[in-house]
Amino acid sequence: MIDHAFVQRLRNIHQTGFSSRPFPGATHTRYAHSLGTMHLAGLAFDAAYREWTFQDAGQRAAMRAAVRVAALCHDLGHAPFSHCMEFAMPPLADLGSKWVRAEARRASHEDYTINILEQSSLNEVIAQHFPFTAQHVAALISREVRVPDDLFREQGLDHRRLLSQIVS
C-alpha cells in the first residue's frame, strides 16, 4: 500500500507550502507527515481502547487497521505546495463523486482524497489487502461518506466518531 503511486506522490508535496523557498531546511513532506500520522493513529487507537474488551478480536484488528490506513491516506488529495494551492481547486461538482454529495463550493484536499480512494486503483488495493473497503477509509476522513455496514459498531455503540477524531 505504501508503494502505491498516490502515496508515493506525497514525497513531492511540501508540508510547509512555500516555506522551503526562503528556508531551505523546511523540507517536510506530506509523505513523512502521513507515515507519522499512521504510526500515531495506531498508538492513539491502542490508548483509547486499552480498557475496551471487544467481543470479536477480528473486529478490533479491522478497526485499528482502518484507522491506520485512513491516517496514511488522509492527505492524498493535497495539491503541490499543500494548502497554499487550494484556491485553485475546481468546484466540488467537477469531481463526480458517488460518496460525497456535490455542493456549490470549491473542492478541498479532503474531497480529492475521497475521490482518489473512490476512483483510483487504491480502491482495489485496499479491498484486496484489508477486511474493509476504501469507502470505510473515506468515512473516517469525511463524515459525509456513509458506509453500507456496521464495521464501526461494536457492542451497540458506533465508534466511527472517535475513530474519525483519531484520524483528524
C-alpha positions as CSV (number, residue, x, y, z in Angstrom):
1,M,0.0,0.0,0.0
2,I,2.8,2.4,0.9
3,D,4.3,1.7,-2.6
4,H,1.2,2.9,-4.4
5,A,1.7,5.8,-6.7
6,F,-0.8,8.0,-4.8
7,V,1.0,7.5,-1.5
8,Q,4.5,7.9,-3.1
9,R,3.4,11.2,-4.7
10,L,3.2,12.7,-1.2
11,R,7.1,12.7,-1.2
12,N,7.0,15.6,-3.6
13,I,4.4,17.7,-1.7
14,H,5.8,20.1,0.8
15,Q,4.1,20.1,4.2
16,T,5.0,23.7,4.7
17,G,3.8,25.2,1.4
18,F,6.3,27.8,0.1
19,S,8.3,28.0,3.3
20,S,11.1,25.9,1.8
21,R,11.8,28.7,-0.6
22,P,13.2,31.2,2.0
23,F,14.1,28.4,4.5
24,P,15.8,25.6,2.6
25,G,15.7,23.4,5.7
26,A,11.9,23.4,5.8
27,T,11.7,20.2,3.6
28,H,9.0,18.4,5.5
29,T,6.8,16.4,3.1
30,R,3.2,15.1,3.2
31,Y,4.7,11.6,2.9
32,A,6.7,11.9,6.1
33,H,3.7,13.5,7.8
34,S,1.4,10.7,6.7
35,L,3.7,8.0,7.9
36,G,4.0,9.7,11.2
37,T,0.2,10.2,11.4
38,M,-0.3,6.5,10.6
39,H,2.0,5.5,13.4
40,L,0.5,7.9,16.0
41,A,-3.0,6.9,15.0
42,G,-2.2,3.3,15.9
43,L,-0.8,4.4,19.3
44,A,-3.9,6.6,19.9
45,F,-6.2,3.7,19.0
46,D,-4.3,1.4,21.4
47,A,-4.6,4.0,24.2
48,A,-8.3,4.8,23.5
49,Y,-9.2,1.1,23.5
50,R,-6.8,-0.2,26.2
51,E,-9.7,-1.0,28.6
52,W,-12.3,-1.9,25.9
53,T,-13.0,-5.6,25.5
54,F,-14.0,-6.4,22.0
55,Q,-16.5,-9.2,21.5
56,D,-14.5,-10.1,18.4
57,A,-10.8,-9.7,18.2
58,G,-11.0,-9.6,14.4
59,Q,-13.2,-6.5,14.6
60,R,-10.6,-4.8,16.9
61,A,-7.9,-5.6,14.3
62,A,-10.1,-4.4,11.5
63,M,-11.0,-1.1,13.2
64,R,-7.3,-0.5,14.1
65,A,-6.1,-1.2,10.6
66,A,-8.9,1.1,9.1
67,V,-7.7,3.9,11.4
68,R,-4.1,3.5,10.4
69,V,-4.9,3.3,6.6
70,A,-7.1,6.4,6.9
71,A,-4.3,8.2,8.7
72,L,-1.9,7.2,6.0
73,C,-4.3,8.3,3.2
74,H,-5.8,11.4,4.8
75,D,-3.6,13.8,2.7
76,L,-3.6,12.1,-0.6
77,G,-5.6,14.9,-2.3
78,H,-3.2,17.7,-1.5
79,A,-2.0,19.8,-4.4
80,P,1.6,20.8,-4.8
81,F,2.6,23.2,-2.1
82,S,-0.2,21.9,0.1
83,H,-2.8,24.3,1.4
84,C,-1.3,27.2,-0.5
85,M,-2.8,25.9,-3.7
86,E,-6.3,25.1,-2.6
87,F,-7.6,28.4,-4.0
88,A,-7.0,26.9,-7.5
89,M,-9.1,23.7,-7.0
90,P,-12.2,23.3,-9.1
91,P,-15.8,23.2,-7.9
92,L,-16.7,20.0,-5.9
93,A,-19.3,19.1,-8.5
94,D,-16.5,18.6,-11.1
95,L,-15.1,15.6,-9.1
96,G,-18.2,13.5,-9.8
97,S,-18.1,11.6,-6.5
98,K,-20.6,8.9,-5.7
99,W,-19.7,9.1,-2.0
100,V,-19.8,12.9,-1.4
101,R,-22.9,15.0,-2.3
102,A,-22.0,17.8,-4.7
103,E,-22.4,21.2,-3.2
104,A,-21.8,24.7,-4.6
105,R,-18.3,25.1,-3.2
106,R,-14.7,24.7,-4.1
107,A,-13.2,21.2,-3.7
108,S,-10.8,20.8,-0.8
109,H,-7.9,18.4,-0.4
110,E,-10.2,16.1,1.6
111,D,-12.6,16.0,-1.3
112,Y,-9.8,15.0,-3.6
113,T,-8.6,12.4,-1.1
114,I,-12.1,10.8,-1.1
115,N,-12.1,11.0,-4.9
116,I,-8.8,9.2,-5.1
117,L,-10.0,6.5,-2.7
118,E,-13.2,6.1,-4.7
119,Q,-12.0,6.2,-8.2
120,S,-8.3,5.0,-8.3
121,S,-6.7,1.6,-8.2
122,L,-6.1,2.3,-4.5
123,N,-9.7,1.2,-4.1
124,E,-8.8,-2.3,-5.2
125,V,-5.6,-2.4,-3.3
126,I,-7.4,-1.8,0.0
127,A,-10.1,-4.3,-0.9
128,Q,-7.5,-7.0,-1.6
129,H,-5.4,-6.5,1.5
130,F,-7.8,-5.5,4.3
131,P,-11.0,-6.7,5.8
132,F,-12.7,-3.3,4.9
133,T,-13.1,-1.1,1.8
134,A,-11.8,2.2,0.6
135,Q,-15.3,3.6,1.5
136,H,-14.7,2.7,5.1
137,V,-11.4,4.5,5.0
138,A,-13.0,7.5,3.3
139,A,-15.7,7.5,6.0
140,L,-13.0,8.0,8.7
141,I,-11.7,11.0,6.7
142,S,-15.0,12.7,5.9
143,R,-18.2,12.5,7.9
144,E,-20.1,12.9,4.6
145,V,-19.2,9.4,3.4
146,R,-21.6,6.7,4.6
147,V,-20.7,3.1,5.0
148,P,-23.1,0.3,4.0
149,D,-22.4,-1.9,7.0
150,D,-21.6,-1.6,10.7
151,L,-17.9,-2.2,10.8
152,F,-17.5,0.7,13.2
153,R,-20.3,-0.6,15.5
154,E,-19.3,-2.8,18.5
155,Q,-21.4,-3.8,21.4
156,G,-24.2,-1.5,20.3
157,L,-22.0,1.6,20.1
158,D,-21.0,3.4,16.9
159,H,-17.2,4.1,17.3
160,R,-16.9,6.0,14.0
161,R,-16.9,9.4,15.6
162,L,-14.0,8.6,17.9
163,L,-12.1,6.8,15.2
164,S,-12.5,9.8,12.9
165,Q,-11.2,12.1,15.6
166,I,-8.1,9.9,15.9
167,V,-7.5,10.3,12.1
168,S,-8.1,14.1,12.1
